[in-house]
Amino acid sequence: MFSDIGCYTLGFYSPFEAIDSCLDMGASISMAKGAADAGMHPVLCVIGDSTFGHSGMTPLLTAAHEDTNMVVVIVDNGTVAMTGTQESLCTGERLVEIAAGLGVPRERIRRIQPLPKNVEQNARIIEQEVEYHGLSVIIGQRPCLELKI
């Protein structure tokens, strides 16, 4: 699991220990593509909605063009949470349209709602996309918890 800098990078810590590599803003998709091109499988990466808007579109465009065998997870919390909760430009339906516009097939753009009650359904979707040979995007949509405080 390749990651970017963002709140989701906290998944590195116990009890999750889910992040294998975190370099800089926007590197997750590029690193995952390189690993997939080198034959690694499964390859997943995670990027936030605002980081995707700043620096994730270019590597996704290349991955879509080459149908790279990897899963891109975009955490859509609707805000630039890490730097003060500014408005994100790549959120909601717009995020789906951007991914499709970059060449990701619509049937490979899956949405999940990361809530405890959806764990089993979300796990099935993730497993399906990992088993798929080619590029997949999973968008986890849930409002930022910081906005509720």
LOMI-787151 format. One record per atom (N, C-alpha, C): x, y, z; residue number from 0. Coordinates in steps of 0.1 Angstrom, whole numbers, padded with zeros to 4 digits. Last residue first. Example, Ala and Ser with C-alpha at 12.3 -4.5 7.8 and 13.67 -1.06 7.14 Angstrom:
REM residues 2
((0128,-0022,0071),1)
((0137,-0011,0071),1)
((0129,0000,0079),1)
((0132,-0057,0078),0)
((0123,-0045,0078),0)
((0132,-0033,0078),0)
This chain:
REM residues 149
((-0165,0185,0145),148)
((-0161,0189,0158),148)
((-0165,0204,0161),148)
((-0169,0180,0119),147)
((-0181,0177,0128),147)
((-0178,0182,0142),147)
((-0146,0182,0106),146)
((-0157,0192,0103),146)
((-0168,0191,0112),146)
((-0132,0160,0113),145)
((-0128,0173,0118),145)
((-0139,0183,0116),145)
((-0142,0140,0097),144)
((-0147,0141,0110),144)
((-0143,0154,0117),144)
((-0153,0146,0064),143)
((-0142,0147,0073),143)
((-0147,0148,0088),143)
((-0177,0124,0050),142)
((-0173,0137,0054),142)
((-0162,0136,0064),142)
((-0168,0099,0026),141)
((-0174,0102,0040),141)
((-0169,0116,0044),141)
((-0161,0076,0002),140)
((-0167,0089,0005),140)
((-0174,0090,0019),140)
((-0136,0062,-0015),139)
((-0143,0061,-0002),139)
((-0148,0075,0002),139)
((-0134,0049,-0046),138)
((-0135,0062,-0039),138)
((-0143,0059,-0026),138)
((-0112,0031,-0064),137)
((-0122,0029,-0054),137)
((-0122,0043,-0046),137)
((-0103,0021,-0096),136)
((-0103,0033,-0087),136)
((-0115,0030,-0077),136)
((-0082,0000,-0114),135)
((-0094,0002,-0107),135)
((-0092,0014,-0098),135)
((-0066,-0015,-0142),134)
((-0067,-0003,-0133),134)
((-0081,-0002,-0127),134)
((-0061,-0051,-0142),133)
((-0062,-0038,-0149),133)
((-0064,-0027,-0138),133)
((-0078,-0077,-0133),132)
((-0065,-0074,-0139),132)
((-0066,-0061,-0147),132)
((-0093,-0081,-0101),131)
((-0094,-0076,-0115),131)
((-0081,-0073,-0120),131)
((-0087,-0084,-0075),130)
((-0087,-0096,-0083),130)
((-0088,-0092,-0098),130)
((-0091,-0059,-0065),129)
((-0077,-0064,-0064),129)
((-0076,-0076,-0073),129)
((-0118,-0057,-0068),128)
((-0110,-0048,-0076),128)
((-0095,-0053,-0076),128)
((-0128,-0076,-0050),127)
((-0131,-0077,-0064),127)
((-0122,-0069,-0073),127)
((-0118,-0065,-0026),126)
((-0113,-0078,-0030),126)
((-0116,-0080,-0045),126)
((-0134,-0042,-0024),125)
((-0119,-0041,-0025),125)
((-0113,-0054,-0031),125)
((-0159,-0054,-0022),124)
((-0156,-0045,-0033),124)
((-0141,-0044,-0035),124)
((-0156,-0067,0002),123)
((-0159,-0075,-0010),123)
((-0156,-0066,-0022),123)
((-0152,-0046,0020),122)
((-0142,-0056,0018),122)
((-0144,-0064,0005),122)
((-0178,-0034,0018),121)
((-0166,-0027,0013),121)
((-0154,-0036,0011),121)
((-0193,-0054,0031),120)
((-0196,-0050,0017),120)
((-0184,-0042,0011),120)
((-0181,-0054,0056),119)
((-0182,-0066,0048),119)
((-0184,-0062,0033),119)
((-0185,-0026,0065),118)
((-0172,-0033,0065),118)
((-0172,-0045,0055),118)
((-0206,-0010,0070),117)
((-0204,-0014,0057),117)
((-0191,-0022,0055),117)
((-0207,-0002,0097),116)
((-0218,-0011,0092),116)
((-0216,-0016,0078),116)
((-0185,0016,0098),115)
((-0185,0002,0104),115)
((-0195,-0007,0099),115)
((-0179,0031,0067),114)
((-0186,0031,0080),114)
((-0186,0017,0085),114)
((-0171,0044,0039),113)
((-0163,0037,0050),113)
((-0170,0039,0064),113)
((-0187,0036,0012),112)
((-0189,0045,0023),112)
((-0182,0038,0035),112)
((-0174,0035,-0022),111)
((-0177,0028,-0009),111)
((-0180,0039,0001),111)
((-0175,0031,-0057),110)
((-0177,0040,-0045),110)
((-0180,0031,-0033),110)
((-0154,0025,-0084),109)
((-0163,0020,-0074),109)
((-0164,0029,-0062),109)
((-0147,0023,-0116),108)
((-0148,0033,-0106),108)
((-0158,0029,-0096),108)
((-0151,0004,-0135),107)
((-0139,0002,-0126),107)
((-0138,0014,-0116),107)
((-0170,0014,-0151),106)
((-0173,0002,-0144),106)
((-0162,-0002,-0134),106)
((-0157,0035,-0164),105)
((-0167,0038,-0154),105)
((-0170,0025,-0145),105)
((-0122,0033,-0168),104)
((-0135,0028,-0172),104)
((-0145,0030,-0161),104)
((-0103,0062,-0168),103)
((-0106,0050,-0160),103)
((-0120,0046,-0165),103)
((-0097,0085,-0182),102)
((-0096,0072,-0189),102)
((-0099,0060,-0181),102)
((-0101,0109,-0172),101)
((-0087,0106,-0173),101)
((-0086,0092,-0180),101)
((-0129,0109,-0169),100)
((-0123,0117,-0180),100)
((-0108,0115,-0182),100)
((-0131,0093,-0147),99)
((-0136,0088,-0159),99)
((-0130,0096,-0171),99)
((-0120,0111,-0128),98)
((-0114,0098,-0130),98)
((-0118,0092,-0143),98)
((-0139,0132,-0131),97)
((-0125,0134,-0134),97)
((-0118,0121,-0136),97)
((-0163,0120,-0122),96)
((-0162,0125,-0136),96)
((-0147,0127,-0140),96)
((-0156,0115,-0095),95)
((-0159,0104,-0104),95)
((-0158,0108,-0119),95)
((-0154,0142,-0087),94)
((-0143,0133,-0086),94)
((-0144,0121,-0095),94)
((-0180,0151,-0090),93)
((-0169,0157,-0098),93)
((-0157,0148,-0098),93)
((-0194,0138,-0070),92)
((-0196,0134,-0084),92)
((-0185,0139,-0093),92)
((-0169,0144,-0044),91)
((-0183,0140,-0049),91)
((-0183,0135,-0063),91)
((-0142,0164,-0054),90)
((-0150,0157,-0044),90)
((-0163,0153,-0050),90)
((-0119,0185,-0059),89)
((-0121,0171,-0065),89)
((-0129,0163,-0055),89)
((-0115,0207,-0045),88)
((-0120,0209,-0059),88)
((-0124,0195,-0065),88)
((-0123,0213,-0011),87)
((-0116,0205,-0021),87)
((-0123,0206,-0035),87)
((-0119,0241,0009),86)
((-0128,0233,0000),86)
((-0119,0225,-0009),86)
((-0099,0237,0039),85)
((-0104,0244,0028),85)
((-0112,0235,0019),85)
((-0090,0226,0064),84)
((-0104,0223,0059),84)
((-0108,0233,0048),84)
((-0063,0228,0071),83)
((-0073,0238,0076),83)
((-0087,0237,0070),83)
((-0046,0209,0061),82)
((-0041,0222,0062),82)
((-0052,0233,0065),82)
((-0059,0184,0060),81)
((-0046,0185,0066),81)
((-0041,0199,0068),81)
((-0083,0186,0045),80)
((-0083,0185,0060),80)
((-0070,0188,0066),80)
((-0098,0199,0023),79)
((-0084,0198,0024),79)
((-0081,0198,0039),79)
((-0128,0178,0018),78)
((-0121,0190,0023),78)
((-0106,0188,0022),78)
((-0141,0155,0012),77)
((-0147,0167,0008),77)
((-0140,0180,0013),77)
((-0131,0130,0015),76)
((-0137,0136,0027),76)
((-0142,0150,0024),76)
((-0122,0104,-0002),75)
((-0130,0117,-0005),75)
((-0137,0121,0008),75)
((-0095,0088,-0010),74)
((-0103,0091,0002),74)
((-0109,0105,-0001),74)
((-0091,0065,-0035),73)
((-0091,0080,-0033),73)
((-0101,0082,-0021),73)
((-0070,0040,-0044),72)
((-0081,0043,-0034),72)
((-0080,0058,-0032),72)
((-0063,0021,-0072),71)
((-0061,0035,-0066),71)
((-0073,0037,-0057),71)
((-0048,-0008,-0080),70)
((-0060,-0003,-0074),70)
((-0057,0011,-0067),70)
((-0035,-0022,-0110),69)
((-0034,-0016,-0097),69)
((-0047,-0010,-0093),69)
((-0022,-0026,-0139),68)
((-0028,-0035,-0129),68)
((-0026,-0031,-0115),68)
((-0028,0000,-0162),67)
((-0019,-0006,-0152),67)
((-0027,-0015,-0142),67)
((-0036,0010,-0187),66)
((-0044,0000,-0180),66)
((-0036,-0008,-0170),66)
((-0024,0031,-0199),65)
((-0017,0018,-0200),65)
((-0025,0007,-0193),65)
((-0041,0051,-0193),64)
((-0037,0049,-0207),64)
((-0031,0035,-0209),64)
((-0042,0050,-0165),63)
((-0054,0046,-0173),63)
((-0050,0044,-0187),63)
((-0016,0058,-0159),62)
((-0020,0044,-0155),62)
((-0033,0040,-0163),62)
((-0017,0084,-0169),61)
((-0008,0074,-0175),61)
((-0012,0060,-0171),61)
((-0037,0095,-0152),60)
((-0038,0095,-0166),60)
((-0029,0085,-0173),60)
((-0024,0091,-0127),59)
((-0036,0083,-0130),59)
((-0039,0083,-0145),59)
((-0003,0110,-0128),58)
((0000,0096,-0128),58)
((-0012,0087,-0131),58)
((-0021,0134,-0130),57)
((-0011,0131,-0140),57)
((-0007,0116,-0140),57)
((-0036,0135,-0106),56)
((-0043,0133,-0119),56)
((-0033,0128,-0130),56)
((-0023,0142,-0083),55)
((-0026,0127,-0085),55)
((-0031,0125,-0099),55)
((-0019,0168,-0074),54)
((-0008,0161,-0080),54)
((-0010,0146,-0083),54)
((-0043,0181,-0067),53)
((-0031,0188,-0068),53)
((-0020,0181,-0076),53)
((-0063,0161,-0066),52)
((-0065,0173,-0074),52)
((-0052,0181,-0076),52)
((-0051,0144,-0047),51)
((-0054,0139,-0060),51)
((-0056,0151,-0070),51)
((-0053,0161,-0025),50)
((-0040,0157,-0030),50)
((-0041,0152,-0044),50)
((-0081,0160,-0022),49)
((-0074,0173,-0025),49)
((-0060,0170,-0030),49)
((-0086,0133,-0017),48)
((-0093,0140,-0028),48)
((-0085,0153,-0031),48)
((-0056,0113,-0010),47)
((-0068,0121,-0006),47)
((-0074,0128,-0018),47)
((-0047,0080,-0018),46)
((-0045,0094,-0019),46)
((-0058,0101,-0016),46)
((-0032,0048,-0019),45)
((-0042,0057,-0013),45)
((-0038,0071,-0014),45)
((-0028,0018,-0038),44)
((-0023,0031,-0033),44)
((-0035,0039,-0027),44)
((-0017,-0015,-0044),43)
((-0028,-0006,-0040),43)
((-0021,0007,-0036),43)
((-0011,-0045,-0060),42)
((-0006,-0031,-0058),42)
((-0018,-0022,-0055),42)
((-0006,-0080,-0054),41)
((-0014,-0068,-0057),41)
((-0007,-0055,-0054),41)
((0022,-0076,-0075),40)
((0008,-0078,-0074),40)
((0004,-0084,-0060),40)
((0049,-0064,-0095),39)
((0043,-0066,-0082),39)
((0028,-0067,-0082),39)
((0060,-0058,-0119),38)
((0054,-0071,-0117),38)
((0049,-0074,-0104),38)
((0067,-0033,-0125),37)
((0078,-0042,-0122),37)
((0073,-0056,-0119),37)
((0043,-0020,-0128),36)
((0050,-0022,-0140),36)
((0062,-0032,-0138),36)
((0037,-0019,-0100),35)
((0029,-0028,-0109),35)
((0036,-0031,-0122),35)
((0056,0000,-0092),34)
((0056,-0014,-0086),34)
((0048,-0023,-0095),34)
((0048,0022,-0108),33)
((0061,0016,-0109),33)
((0062,0002,-0104),33)
((0023,0026,-0096),32)
((0024,0023,-0111),32)
((0038,0016,-0113),32)
((0030,0033,-0070),31)
((0022,0021,-0073),31)
((0023,0016,-0087),31)
((0043,0057,-0075),30)
((0050,0046,-0069),30)
((0043,0033,-0072),30)
((0021,0072,-0085),29)
((0034,0070,-0093),29)
((0041,0058,-0088),29)
((0004,0073,-0064),28)
((0000,0066,-0076),28)
((0012,0063,-0085),28)
((0020,0086,-0043),27)
((0014,0072,-0042),27)
((0010,0065,-0055),27)
((0029,0112,-0046),26)
((0037,0101,-0050),26)
((0031,0087,-0050),26)
((0014,0133,-0036),25)
((0012,0130,-0050),25)
((0020,0118,-0055),25)
((0037,0143,-0013),24)
((0024,0146,-0018),24)
((0023,0143,-0033),24)
((0059,0115,-0006),23)
((0056,0129,-0006),23)
((0042,0131,-0012),23)
((0061,0088,0006),22)
((0072,0096,0003),22)
((0068,0111,0003),22)
((0054,0059,0022),21)
((0049,0072,0021),21)
((0061,0081,0018),21)
((0046,0025,0023),20)
((0055,0035,0018),20)
((0048,0048,0017),20)
((0027,0009,0035),19)
((0040,0003,0033),19)
((0050,0014,0029),19)
((0001,0010,0058),18)
((0008,0018,0048),18)
((0023,0012,0047),18)
((-0012,-0004,0079),17)
((-0016,-0006,0065),17)
((-0008,0001,0054),17)
((-0014,-0006,0107),16)
((-0001,-0009,0100),16)
((-0004,-0012,0085),16)
((-0035,-0006,0126),15)
((-0038,-0009,0112),15)
((-0025,-0014,0105),15)
((-0033,0002,0153),14)
((-0034,-0012,0150),14)
((-0035,-0016,0135),14)
((-0001,0014,0144),13)
((-0009,0004,0150),13)
((-0023,0009,0154),13)
((0002,0035,0115),12)
((0004,0032,0129),12)
((-0005,0020,0133),12)
((-0006,0040,0089),11)
((0007,0034,0091),11)
((0008,0029,0105),11)
((-0028,0055,0089),10)
((-0030,0041,0088),10)
((-0017,0033,0089),10)
((-0021,0081,0087),9)
((-0021,0076,0100),9)
((-0024,0061,0100),9)
((-0025,0088,0061),8)
((-0012,0082,0064),8)
((-0011,0077,0078),8)
((-0049,0101,0060),7)
((-0050,0087,0058),7)
((-0036,0080,0061),7)
((-0041,0128,0062),6)
((-0046,0122,0074),6)
((-0047,0106,0072),6)
((-0010,0128,0043),5)
((-0024,0132,0045),5)
((-0029,0125,0058),5)
((0011,0120,0018),4)
((0011,0127,0030),4)
((-0004,0132,0032),4)
((0003,0088,0003),3)
((0008,0102,0002),3)
((0008,0107,0016),3)
((0013,0053,-0002),2)
((0005,0064,0004),2)
((0011,0078,0001),2)
((0009,0019,-0011),1)
((0016,0032,-0012),1)
((0007,0043,-0008),1)
((0009,-0012,0000),0)
((0000,0000,0000),0)
((0009,0012,0000),0)
